[in-house]
Amino acid sequence: MSSQGRPEGEYRRAEHEGSPVSRGVPPEASADASGQTAGPGGDSPLNPGVAKREVWAWAMYDFANSGYTTVILTAVFSTYFVGVVGGRAPWATLAWTAALSLSYLLIMLTMPTLGARADARAGKRRLLYTSTVGCVAATLVLTQAGPGDVWLALAAIVVSNYCYCVGESVVAAFLPELAKPTALGRVSGWGWSFGYCGGMLTLGLSLVVVTLAEARGETAEHFVPWVIVVTCSVFALAALPSFFLLRERAKPQGRPEALHMFKRLAYAWRETGMHFPEFRRLLMCIACYQAGISVVITLAAVYASEVMGFTTPQIMLLVFTVNIGAAAGAFSFGYVQDRIGHKPALAMTLVGWIAMVLVAYAAVTAPVFWVAATLAGLCMGTTQSAGRAMTGALAPAGRLAEFFSLWTFAVQLAAVIGPLTYGLVTWATHGNHRLAILVTGLFFVGGLVLLSRVDMKRGLARRAA
């Protein structure tokens, strides 16, 4: 889940008065099969009329797509591309990161327009379905990538990662329709923790495939395609509840203004500056600290291999450990976040990231590096959950998909800047990965400084105005 968010607050009643997405769920919404829906009040974290099975279906999408980032981008296919498809050529790592950067750049430029159209046409669920099919189909193409099939693999990665990011943004926009303003952190944490469980399931199944194949003497060229099939199967099957049980509560608002994607992006950015300045400050904060997180997601396997000398099975176990910590952190910290507030919770996680960087920098033995990996997992789940819940707290109702597309823009901008900075440092220092990870810590320090400038009370007041 990725790359792999969601919102809160009382819904505005102005020009969006007649739209269910701005009013929340209508009281007459039907119950689920067991008759369990959230009542009009009480201790339920869900909006009135929201069935528990719908929240489960929403969280299942996090469960479904996490295997893509865990297996394809982090643990398996990244090293397969460099070692087998690219033949360990000097340009192989650059080609891999360039393909990912291109997909993130495309998301940055197109997601605001896609989000605005989804809001205007009440088409979030339709866009979610389309992006999922595109991601699974493009990922399956990777099974055909063998030695020398560089352009095929790069094209498939660009398309699959683009579609993944679209789905990640769209599913985030459903959160304010499901959870009460006071429970966004909790419900967001449910989704993130469930998502990491999905990543662990996919990685665990992949590890079984790799272990059995290596026992038979097979090479990566033979077993990696089967790992890809396993990943796509889990993604496709686990996403089905989201398509059937998630409700599209918004009503069509007419065709959106036909703006060029650059104009749409500039317009949305100006809107945040004029009417939602705290949201803009939060976006800047997210772009900064997510750059550091992107380094961990994209280059953890490289650091473990180049600096600590980990083997492929050890790297897969390392990623598995990170996912366990992330799941535990996202689930438990969501409750803490709702109790102490979004901003203090996010600040705590950024301090944790700074500590992780220092431990990883100082690690010279495997046990110490495992401590850093555990810290990274705990911080990753809590930071991503807290960040998207805080985004939801400040995003205006009736424009959820559009404003979450700005959140996506910030995250994808970070995904370009973070790994690129790491790569430039290693290149300039002739392969000094320790210095590169230390420089990565500056992104978390910067995020902490920018977070201090966000005034949540003022932001919530502007959102509800």
N, C-alpha and C positions, 0 to 999 in steps of 0.2 A: 503494500500500500503505500510501493513506493514508497512514489513517490509518492510511496507513496502517501477532510475537514467539515465542520458543521456549526450552526448558530443559535442565538437566543434573543430574549427581549420581548417587550410588549409590542404588538403589531400596530403600525401606523394606520390611522383611519382618515385618509384624505381622499386623494384621487383613487386609492385602491380599496375604498370602502366595500365595494361589492364583490371583491375577490376572496374566495375561501383561503387562498394562500396568505392573505393579509389578516384574516380573522382567526386563523387557526382552524381546527377541525370543527365542523358543525355538530351541535349537540346530538342531532338525530343520527349521526353516523352509526352504522351497524356494528354490532359486536362481532367478535371472532367466533369460531366454532364452539368454543367453550363458554361463550358469553362474557369473556373477560375484556372489558374496555376500561379506559381511564375515566373515572367519574369527574364531575365538575370541580371537585376540590380534593381535600384530603391530602394524604401523603404520597399519592402517586406521582412519579416523575413525568408522566405522560400528559399530553394535552387531552382535553375532554374528547371522548369518542375514539381515541387511538387504541387499537387492539394490540395486545402484547405480541401477537404473532407478526404484526406488521413491523414492529421494532426488530424482532428476530430476523425477519426477511431483509430489513435494511442492513443489519449487522452482517448478514450472510454475504453481502457483496464485499465487505472488507475481508471476510474469510476467503472468498473466492479469488480475489485479485492479488492477494499478498504473495502467493506462490510465484507469480510472474517476476516481481522484483527480487524475491529471495533467491530463486533458482536461476532465472534467466540473466538478470542484470548483475547479481552479486556473486553467487557461489559457483555456478557451473559454466554457463555459456560464455561469460566474459573471458575466462581463462582458456576455454576451448577455441574461441575466435582467435585470440592472440597466438596460442600454441599450435593449433591445427589448421584452421582456415587461413590465417595469415602466415603460417610457417615460422613464427617467431622472428619475423622481419622487424627491422628497427622502427618501421612506420606502423606496425600493427596496433600498438596501444593507442597511438595518436588517431588512427582511423576509427577505432572503437569509440573513443571519447568524442570524436568529431561527429559521428553518427548520432550519438545521444544528444549532443549539443544542438544539432540541427532539429531533432524532434522537439526538444524543449523550446527552441526558438520559434518553431511553427505554432506550438501551443501558446506561447506568449502573445503572438500576433493575432491568432484566430479565436482564442477562447472567449474574449469579451463579446465578440459578435455572436458566437454560438450561444453563449449564456443569455444574451439579450433576446435572441430569437426563441430560445426555450421558454423564457418567461412570457413573452408576448403570445406564443402559440400554445401555452400549457403543454409543452412537449418534453419535459425533463425525462420522463420514463422512456419515451421513444428514443431520445438521444442516448440514454444509458444503454438501451438494448443494441442500438447500432454500433456504438463504440466497443461494446463487449464482443460482438460478433467480429468486428474488424480486428481487435487485438488477438483473439484466439486464432483466427484464420491466418493472420500474418505471422504469428508465432509458429504455427504448424509448418510454414514455409521454411523455417530454420532447420527442419529435419533434413532438408535437401542440401544443406550447406556442408560441403566437404572441403578437403584441401584445395586451395586456390579459388574457391567460390566466394571471393571477397565481396564483389558488388551485390550478389544475391543476398548474402547475409546482412550487409549494411542496409540495403533497401528494406528488408524485412524488419530489421530492428527499428529503423526510423518510423515505419508505419505502425508496428505493434506498440512501440512506446508512446507514440502520439495518441493512439486510440486508448491506451491505458490511462494516460493523463486526462483525457476528456472524461472518461468514466469516473475517475477519482474526483474531479471537480463537480460533476453533476450529482453524484450520490451524496456529496457533502451538503448540497442545497436542500436536501430533504429533512435535515435534522431539526430546523426550527418548526417544521410542521408536525413533528412527532413529540418533541420534548418541551416541557415547560421552561420558561426563562431561568428558573432557579435550579434546573436539573440538567442544563446543557453539558456541564463537565462530566457528570455521572454517565449520561447516555452516550456521549462521545467516547468516553473511556470504555464503555461496553463494546462499542464498535471496534475501536483500536485493538483492545485485548483479544477479542474474537478473531480479528484479522490476523494477528500474530500467531494465533493457534492454527489458522489456515496455512500460514507460511511454514510453520513447523511440520504440519501434516505433509505438505507437498515436499518439503526438504527431506523429511524422514523417508517417504516413499522413494524419493530419488536416491537417497543414500543406500537403500536396499538394492535398487537397480545397479548402482555403481559397484557395490560390494560383491554382489553375485557375478557381475560381468568380469570384474578383475580376477575373481577366483577361477573363472574359466579361461583366463588369459586374454580376454578381449581388450581392445584399445578404446580410447575415447571416441574415435571415429565410429565405432560400432554401438556404444552404449549411450552416448549423449543424445542421439535422436529419440531413443526410448524415454529418456528423462524429459525431453520436450513434450512428448506425447502424454506422459503422466501429468505434467504441469498444466497442459491445455485441458485435459479431461477434468481435473479438479476444478479449474476455473469455470468451465462451461456448466458442469453439473451443479456446483455450489451457487452459481449466480441465478439459477432458475427461480428460487423463491422470491428473489427481488423483482423479477419481471411479473410474476403472477400475483404477489401479495401487496407490493407497494402501491399506494394510491396516488394518483395525480390530482391534487386538490385545487390547483390553480385553474382559473377559467381563462379562455383566450381573451387577450386584450387588444386584438387587432394586429395588423402587420407592423413590425418595428420599423423605425425610420431607416431608410436604406443608406447606411453609411459605409464608406470604405473601412476596411478593418483598422487601418492606422488612425482614421478619424474617430472611429468608435472607441478605440483604446485611449486616445487623447481626451475624448469627451468624458469617458468614465473617470479618468484620472482627475480632470478638472472638477468633476462633480464631487469627488471626495475632498478636494481642497476647499471648495466653497461651502459645502453643506455637511460634510462628515470628516473634519480634520483629524479627529482621533483615529478614525479608521485608516486614514492615510499614514499616520505615524505608526500604527500597528503594522501596516504592510511593509514599511521600511524596516521595522524591527524583525519581522518574519523573514524578509529577504536576506538579512544579515546572518541570523543564527542558522537558518536553513542551509546557507552555504557551507557551514561547518558540518551539518548533518549529512549533506550530500556527499561530502568527502568520505565520511564513514561508510555510507551505503555503497558508494561506487568503488572505493579503493581499499576497503578493509582487507579483502583477500590479497591484494597486492602488497600491502604493508606486512601482513602476517607471513607472506611467502618471502619477500625480499629482505625484511629486517629480522624476523624471528625464525625463518627457515621452516615454516609449517608445510606439511604435505597436503595433497588435495583432500583426503579423508579428514585430516585435522582441521582444515579450513571449513569444511562442511559442518563439523561438530562445533566449531567456533561460532559460525553463523546461527546454528541451532541454539546455542547458549544465549546469544544476543537476543534471539526471538523469545526465549523463555523469560528473560529479564524484561523485555519490552512488553510482553503480554501482562505480566504481573504488575509492572509499573503503571500501565495504562488503566487497568481495571481498578486497582486500589487507589491510585492518585486522583481518579475522577471524583471520588467522594471527598477527598481532601480539598480539591479545587472548589467544589460547591460550598464547602464550609468556610474556607479562608478567603476565597475570591480568586478570580482568574489571574489578575496581575501578580499577586504574591506567589501564586502557584507556579506561574511561568518563570518568575525570577529564580525560584528555588531550583528548578530544573536546569536553568542556564548555569548556575553556580556548580551544579553537578557535572555538567559537560566540561567546564573548565578544569575540575578535579580529574576527570577522566583523561583529558589531554595530557596533563602533567604526569599521571601514572604511566600512560602509554609511552611518553617521551623518555621516562626514566627506566622503563622495563628492559632488563637484559636477560631475564630468565622467563621461561614459559609460564610458571605460576603467577608471576606479577602481571604478565600480559593478559592472562585469563581474568584477573581482577579488573583490569581496564575494560575488557570485553563485557564483563557483567555490568559494570557501571554504565557503559555505552548502551546496553540493552535497556536498563532501567530508565535512563535519561531519554532515550529515543521514544519509548512509548508514552512517557509522561509529557514530554515537550510537544509532540505532535498532537496529542489529545488536547492539551491545554491551549495550544495555538489555534486550532480550528474552532474550539468552543468559544474562545475569546473573539475570534472573527465573527462567529454567529451572534455574539452578544451585541456587536456594533453594526452588523449589516442590516439595512432597512428592509422591512417586509414588503413583499410585492416585487422586489428586485433581487431576490436571493441568488438566483443563478447568475445574474450579471455581476453582482458584487463578489460572489465566490469565484467567478472567473478572474477577478483581480487578485484574489488570494492565490489562485492557481498561477497567475502571471508572476507573482512574487516568489512562489516556491520554485517555478521553473527557471526564473532568472538566477536564483541561488544555485540551482543545479548546473548552470553553465559556469558561474563565477567560481564556486568552490573547488570543483575538481580541476578547472583550468589553472587556478592559483597554485594548487598543490603540484600540478605537473610542471608549471613554470619554475617553482622553487627547486624541485628535484633536478630539472634540466640545468638551471643556473648553478647549482651546487654539486653537479656531477653525481647525482643519485643519493643525496642526503635526505632520506625519508624521515629521519628523526626531526630534522629542522623543519621539514614540510608539515609534519603533524603539529609542531609547536606553533607555527604560523597559523595553522587552522584554528588554534585556540583563540586567536584574535577576533574571529567571527563571532564567537560566543561572548567575548568581552564587549564587542560592539553592540550585539543584540541586547545585552543587559543595560547598556547606557541608553540605547534608543527606547527600550521599554520604560525606563524611568520617566520619559517625557509623555507617555500616554496617560491621559486623564480619563479613567473609566466612568466616573460619575457624569462628567460633561458629555462624554460620548454616548452614554445610555440616554441622557436627556435629549440630545439632538436626534437620536434614532426614534424616540417616542413622540417627538414634536409633530 
